[in-house]
Amino acid sequence: MSESTAQLRHVSVRSRIYRTLYDAHDFISRQSLAASCGISMPTLYQNLNELMEDGLVRYSGEDRSTGGRRAQGLDIVPDARVSVGISVTEHRLRFVAADLRLRELAYKAVDFDITALLNNGDEDLARALEQFLDEAGIDRAKLLGVGVTLPALLSSDSSSIQFAPTLGMRDVPISGLIRKIPYPTYVDNDGSASGHAEGFVRRERKDMAYLSLEYGVGGAVLIDGTLHRGAKGHSGEFGHICVEPGGLRCNCGKHGCLEAYCSPLRVEQTLGATLEEFFQGVEEHRLEYEELLYDMLRHLAVAVNSIHLTLDCDVILGGFFSEYLQPYLPILRRYVLAGNPFEENADFVQLSSLRRHITPLGAALFFIREFVSRV
């Protein structure tokens, strides 16, 4: 065996050990880890020592004794590396720092104008990022990279915005947005990133449709746990399902789109209220607030049924609008069931496991997955 072949085999074993620990849901001992990886105990010890010296793996306590010697458990070190996600919307940047388990370490929202950022604000974004890292106490040596999401359909190489209805943009290069960031960067659609994060935390390799209810309404389709982007990257653009032919005008220029009916922007434009004020008004039984909510839920049910009847899978609602929907989920399910000829219940309509900050967390996930795959 050549030296290079032996080295590759060693890296493969090391990666297998790390990924097995990373994916483990329960207690795992050295003996069970060796068995899962199909390697000998001496080989396991050699690789574990290297992973521990690199600060990537640790002992995690002892299992309950069954009469003999207690087995010592193993786990990854979640904060051995950090990834940052930035969600860019029309007037705001949302920063998140996450550990290798996608657990939130720090969060910050900053008001910014996206047009200025794309035109000449790259230094401003880089400066805001550095300030966030300083305030969060992030060690740059542990930083894997910075993921950025946009409410936009991106080119295949993510170098430009093809179309962003909520931003009013077409064919705009994004190099000016990330050029001055001195770390590895990755740019993705906000709905795709959020759906990817939802699939990650659920850890179920199953089919799922994720519907993102933010200022831009979008989403993602996961097939067997893998993100499906479609032939031209349009997959999951649920915001432009027509829920009311000839209805409200959407930012895309068409009429009756889901985004025109169920975006938080509709609340602001109709009532001049924030989401918090809106749902407070609903709780106070203010008639115009209740009427608007029920209208939004009815149109949302139309889209949910369209998605479910097409894909026959769970439909997960996320984004910051979903943070307020828990008390109204039974109403939404009744509306969905009324329009569905096949189901006896609407339990397939669920709320996201990551209702807070899922979009920037989804942006951060790219570098986490990349790191885990190549340890």
Residue pairs with C-beta under 8 A, 6 or more apart in sequence:
1 9
10 47
13 37
13 39
13 43
13 47
14 47
14 50
14 51
14 375
15 373
15 374
15 375
16 37
16 39
17 33
17 37
17 39
17 44
17 47
17 48
17 51
17 57
18 51
18 56
18 57
18 76
18 372
18 375
19 372
19 373
19 375
20 28
20 33
20 36
20 37
21 28
21 33
21 57
21 74
21 75
21 76
22 76
22 100
22 372
24 75
25 203
27 60
27 63
27 73
28 36
28 73
28 74
28 75
29 63
29 71
29 72
29 73
29 74
30 41
30 44
30 45
30 48
30 71
30 72
30 74
31 41
31 71
32 71
33 44
33 74
34 40
34 41
34 43
34 44
37 44
48 57
48 74
51 57
51 375
52 58
54 80
55 77
55 80
56 76
56 77
56 80
56 375
57 74
57 75
57 76
57 77
58 74
58 75
58 76
58 77
59 72
59 73
59 74
59 75
60 73
60 74
60 75
61 72
61 73
62 70
62 71
62 72
62 73
63 70
63 71
63 72
63 73
64 70
76 100
77 100
78 99
78 100
78 101
78 103
79 99
79 100
79 105
79 142
80 100
80 142
81 99
81 100
81 142
81 143
81 144
81 368
81 371
82 97
82 98
82 99
82 105
82 138
82 139
82 142
82 143
82 144
83 97
83 98
83 100
83 143
83 144
83 145
83 146
83 147
83 364
83 365
83 366
83 367
83 368
83 371
84 95
84 96
84 97
84 98
84 129
84 132
84 133
84 138
84 143
84 145
84 146
84 147
84 183
84 364
85 95
85 96
85 98
85 146
85 147
85 148
85 149
85 193
85 359
85 360
85 361
85 362
85 363
85 364
85 365
86 93
86 94
86 95
86 96
86 125
86 129
86 146
86 147
86 148
86 149
86 360
86 363
87 93
87 94
87 96
87 149
87 190
87 357
87 359
87 360
87 363
88 114
88 117
88 148
88 149
88 150
88 151
88 177
89 114
89 151
89 166
89 214
89 215
89 216
90 113
90 114
90 151
90 166
90 167
90 215
91 111
91 112
91 113
91 114
92 109
92 110
92 111
92 112
93 109
93 110
93 111
93 112
93 125
93 128
94 107
94 108
94 109
94 110
94 357
94 359
94 360
95 106
95 107
95 108
95 109
95 110
95 128
95 129
95 132
95 360
96 104
96 106
96 107
96 357
96 360
96 361
96 363
96 364
97 104
97 105
97 106
97 107
97 132
97 133
97 136
97 138
97 364
98 104
98 105
98 361
98 364
98 365
98 368
99 105
100 368
100 371
100 372
102 197
102 200
102 201
102 361
102 364
102 365
102 368
104 357
104 361
105 136
105 138
106 132
106 135
106 136
106 137
106 138
107 357
107 360
108 132
108 135
108 136
110 128
110 132
112 121
112 124
112 125
112 128
113 121
114 167
115 167
116 124
117 124
117 125
117 176
117 177
118 169
118 172
118 174
118 176
118 177
119 176
120 176
121 176
121 177
122 176
122 177
122 178
122 179
122 180
122 181
123 180
125 177
125 178
125 180
125 181
126 180
126 181
126 182
129 146
129 181
133 140
133 143
140 183
143 183
144 184
144 367
144 368
144 370
144 371
145 183
145 184
145 185
145 186
145 366
145 367
145 370
146 178
146 181
146 183
146 184
146 185
146 186
146 367
147 185
147 186
147 187
147 188
147 193
147 360
147 362
147 363
147 364
147 365
147 366
147 367
148 177
148 178
148 185
148 186
148 187
148 188
148 363
149 187
149 188
149 189
149 190
149 193
149 194
149 359
149 360
149 362
149 363
150 161
150 164
150 167
150 174
150 187
150 188
150 189
150 190
151 164
151 166
151 167
151 189
151 190
151 191
151 214
151 215
151 216
151 218
152 161
152 162
152 163
152 164
152 167
152 169
152 189
152 190
153 161
153 162
153 163
153 164
153 189
153 233
153 234
153 237
154 160
154 161
154 162
154 174
154 187
154 188
154 189
154 233
155 161
155 162
156 233
158 174
158 186
158 187
158 188
159 173
159 174
159 175
160 171
160 172
160 173
160 174
161 167
161 169
161 170
161 171
161 172
161 173
161 174
162 170
162 171
163 169
163 170
163 252
164 170
164 172
164 216
165 216
165 250
165 251
165 252
165 253
165 259
166 215
166 216
166 251
166 259
166 263
166 265
168 251
174 187
177 187
178 185
178 187
184 367
186 363
186 366
186 367
188 362
188 363
188 366
189 218
189 233
190 212
190 214
190 216
190 218
190 359
190 362
191 210
191 212
191 216
191 218
191 219
191 220
191 236
191 237
191 238
192 218
192 220
192 227
192 229
192 236
192 362
193 359
193 362
193 363
193 365
193 366
194 210
194 212
194 219
194 220
194 318
194 319
194 352
194 358
194 359
194 362
195 208
195 210
195 212
195 219
195 220
195 221
195 222
195 227
195 236
195 316
195 318
195 362
196 220
196 222
196 227
196 362
196 365
197 354
197 358
197 361
197 362
197 365
198 208
198 210
198 220
198 316
198 318
198 352
198 353
198 354
198 358
198 362
199 208
199 210
199 222
199 225
199 227
200 365
200 369
201 353
201 354
202 208
202 353
204 225
205 224
205 225
205 226
206 222
206 224
206 225
206 313
206 314
207 222
207 223
207 224
207 311
207 312
207 313
207 314
208 221
208 222
208 313
208 314
208 316
209 219
209 220
209 221
209 222
209 236
209 238
209 307
209 308
209 311
209 313
209 314
209 315
209 316
210 219
210 220
210 221
210 222
210 236
210 316
210 318
210 352
211 217
211 219
211 238
211 303
211 304
211 307
211 315
211 316
211 317
211 318
211 319
212 218
212 219
212 220
212 318
212 319
212 358
212 359
213 262
213 263
213 264
213 300
213 317
213 318
213 319
213 320
213 321
213 322
214 263
214 264
214 319
214 320
214 321
214 359
215 263
215 264
215 265
216 239
216 251
216 259
216 263
217 238
217 239
217 257
217 258
217 259
217 262
217 263
217 319
218 236
218 237
218 238
218 239
219 236
219 237
219 238
219 239
220 227
220 228
220 235
220 236
221 227
221 228
221 230
221 235
221 236
221 311
222 228
228 235
228 236
229 235
229 236
230 236
238 258
238 303
238 307
239 257
239 258
239 259
239 263
240 250
240 252
240 254
240 257
240 258
240 259
241 257
241 258
241 302
241 303
241 306
241 307
242 254
242 256
242 257
242 258
243 256
243 257
243 258
243 261
243 299
243 300
243 302
243 303
243 306
244 255
244 256
244 261
244 299
244 302
245 255
245 256
246 255
246 256
247 255
247 256
247 260
247 261
248 255
248 256
248 257
248 260
248 261
248 266
249 255
249 260
250 256
250 257
250 259
250 260
251 259
251 260
252 259
258 299
258 300
258 302
258 303
260 266
261 295
261 296
261 299
261 300
262 296
262 299
262 300
262 303
262 321
263 321
264 275
264 320
264 321
266 292
266 296
267 273
267 274
267 275
267 278
267 292
268 274
270 292
271 277
271 278
271 281
271 288
271 289
271 292
273 281
273 289
275 320
275 321
275 323
275 324
278 289
278 292
278 293
279 293
279 324
281 289
282 289
282 290
282 293
293 328
294 331
297 328
297 331
297 332
297 335
298 335
300 332
300 335
301 332
301 335
301 336
301 338
301 339
302 339
304 315
304 332
304 336
304 349
305 336
305 339
305 340
307 315
308 315
308 336
308 340
308 343
308 348
308 349
309 340
309 342
313 348
314 348
314 349
314 350
315 348
315 349
315 350
316 350
316 351
316 352
317 325
317 349
317 350
317 351
317 352
318 351
318 352
318 354
318 355
318 358
319 352
319 358
319 359
320 355
320 356
322 351
322 352
322 355
323 355
323 356
325 332
325 351
326 351
329 349
329 351
332 346
332 349
333 345
333 346
333 347
333 349
334 346
336 346
336 349
337 343
337 345
337 346
340 346
352 358
354 361
